[in-house]
Amino acid sequence: MNVRVYVTPKQGILDPQGATVERALPALGFQGVTDVRIGRFIELTLDMPQGSTREAADALVDDMCKRLLANPIIEDYTYAIDES
């Protein structure tokens, strides 16, 4: 199973990288861009045991995100699992 995890700062949390990019875009001629947030994209492959359910994969990925891949206090995360 291929997994894509997206981690972004929570709304209301200071995002200095996003703020810097937001200020730089107009200087490069890109107008009308607001609310820039910079996050992380993580790809991984799960080798689940034969007969494992989608729910088991969801639980495993959610646990990985909570314990290591994201800081749930200051970051939000979403993920997508491709079973092919």
C-alpha positions in Angstrom: 0.0 0.0 0.0 1.3 3.4 -0.9 0.7 6.2 1.6 0.9 10.0 1.1 0.9 12.1 4.2 0.4 15.9 4.2 1.5 17.8 7.3 0.6 21.6 7.7 0.8 24.1 10.5 -2.5 24.5 12.3 -4.5 27.7 11.6 -3.4 30.3 14.0 0.1 28.9 14.4 2.9 31.1 13.2 4.2 30.0 9.8 7.3 32.1 9.0 8.1 30.2 5.8 4.6 30.7 4.5 4.7 34.4 5.4 8.0 34.9 3.7 6.7 33.2 0.5 3.5 35.2 0.6 5.5 38.5 0.8 7.8 37.4 -2.0 5.2 36.4 -4.6 4.0 39.9 -5.4 7.6 41.0 -6.0 7.8 38.3 -8.6 4.6 39.4 -10.3 2.2 36.9 -8.7 -0.7 39.0 -7.5 -3.7 38.0 -5.4 -2.1 35.1 -3.5 -3.0 35.0 0.2 -2.9 32.6 3.2 0.3 30.7 2.1 1.1 27.8 4.4 4.2 25.7 4.0 4.1 22.1 5.1 5.6 18.7 4.5 4.7 15.8 2.1 5.8 12.3 3.1 5.5 9.2 1.0 5.9 5.7 2.3 5.0 2.1 1.5 3.2 -0.2 3.9 3.8 -4.0 3.7 0.7 -5.1 5.6 0.3 -8.8 6.5 -1.8 -10.8 4.2 -5.5 -10.4 5.0 -5.1 -7.0 6.7 -8.0 -4.7 6.4 -8.1 -1.1 5.2 -9.2 -0.1 8.7 -5.9 -1.7 10.1 -3.9 0.3 7.6 -5.7 3.5 8.6 -5.1 2.9 12.3 -1.4 2.2 11.7 -0.9 5.4 9.6 -2.9 7.5 12.0 -0.7 6.2 14.9 2.5 7.0 12.9 1.3 10.5 12.3 0.3 11.2 15.9 3.5 9.7 17.3 6.2 10.7 14.8 5.3 12.2 11.4 3.4 15.3 12.8 3.2 17.2 16.0 -0.5 17.2 16.7 -0.2 20.2 19.0 0.9 22.6 16.3 0.3 20.6 13.1 -2.7 19.1 11.2 -2.2 16.1 9.0 -4.2 14.2 6.4 -3.2 11.1 4.5 -4.3 9.0 1.5 -3.8 5.3 1.2 -3.6 3.7 -2.3 -4.2 0.0 -2.1 -2.8 -0.8 -5.5 
